[in-house]
Amino acid sequence: MGERHHQRHKPPRALAAPRNLVVVCAPLRSNINLSRIVRTAGCCGITRLISIGTARIDPKIARDAAEHITLETHRTLPPVVDRLGAEGYRLVGLEQTNDSKNIHQYPFESKTALVVGNERLGLEEDILAKLDDIVEIPVWGLPFSYNVATATAMALYEYCRQFPEG
Amino acid sequence: MGERHHQRHKPPRALAAPRNLVVVCAPLRSNINLSRIVRTAGCCGITRLISIGTARIDPKIARDAAEHITLETHRTLPPVVDRLGAEGYRLVGLEQTNDSKNIHQYPFESKTALVVGNERLGLEEDILAKLDDIVEIPVWGLPFSYNVATATAMALYEYCRQFPEG
């Protein structure tokens, strides 16, 4: 195969249009989880992230994404969800509910707000009631639940797979 | 929509056969990254993970996966890769190289060893030369590289998407 060699930190792929996905984090307990989500979102070309509560970005974890993502912070989640809905975003929660859809078969709309929940509590039921769809990531073994930053990374992967050019 | 309610920690999906995927971690700097990979692999129903070097599992992070995954540890990576190749595994590295394939279009073989690299160095070139294929996850923005546990989670997601029943 000739010589195979590293090409780390390749130039990124081009997007035909800015990403229409907004990531919305319910109040998270952990600055680490928020910061990991910011790093992943940055790599995915996402430019807008909304964080509720007091979790703060650690730039050692989020890296350059900390400077390139517009982070909005708010005190409470319900009015944020209402506003995004009024702005025309499809409101999609990442959670396990009685009516959650398998993300493997879920066709994302381009203009989507992905709402992720607290590490322990997930998304509260008053929020679930406001969302258009709930998607879940299949689980096959213990501990039966993905870390919130891991689950968000998988959901962002799936969205980007469906919209490789934005 | 009636009442939408949580169903957290749903029973896992069934696999028609045990997962044929083995995760192989080059020497990692961080116990946290290894432990995160173990948790994610456990959720994906993977039962065999090989770790090179001295990184140790933190059960607070890996949760129950720490007890349900068979972890093999070895001192060096090359003989492990050779042995897995002889056992008939397709050897797939997760890396950016001159010939890496976009994971979005990569059809995994069921019997695959997914080899992931060190946080800083990635996979060394003597290992790259031994592998059948290299897959990369597209990147669209800064910091232009996913954390190793995040990238592994995305690759496991893609494998499981292709083999939802094992």
Interface residues (C-beta under 8 A of the other chain):
Chain A: M1 R4 H5 H6 Q7 R8 H9 K10 P11 P12 R13 A14 L15 R19 R36 R39 T40 G42 C43 C44 G45 I46 T47 R63 D64 A65 E67 H68 E95 Q96 T97 N98 D99 S100 H104 G122 E125 L128 A129 I134 E136 I137 P138 V139 W140 G141 L142 P143 F144 S145 Y146 N147 A149 T150 A153 M154 Y157 E158 C160 R161 P164 G166
Chain B: M1 R4 H5 H6 Q7 R8 H9 K10 P11 P12 R13 A14 L15 R19 R36 R39 T40 G42 C43 C44 G45 I46 T47 R63 D64 A65 E67 H68 E95 Q96 T97 N98 D99 S100 H104 G122 E125 L128 A129 I134 E136 I137 P138 V139 W140 G141 L142 P143 F144 S145 Y146 N147 A149 T150 A153 M154 Y157 E158 C160 R161 P164 G166
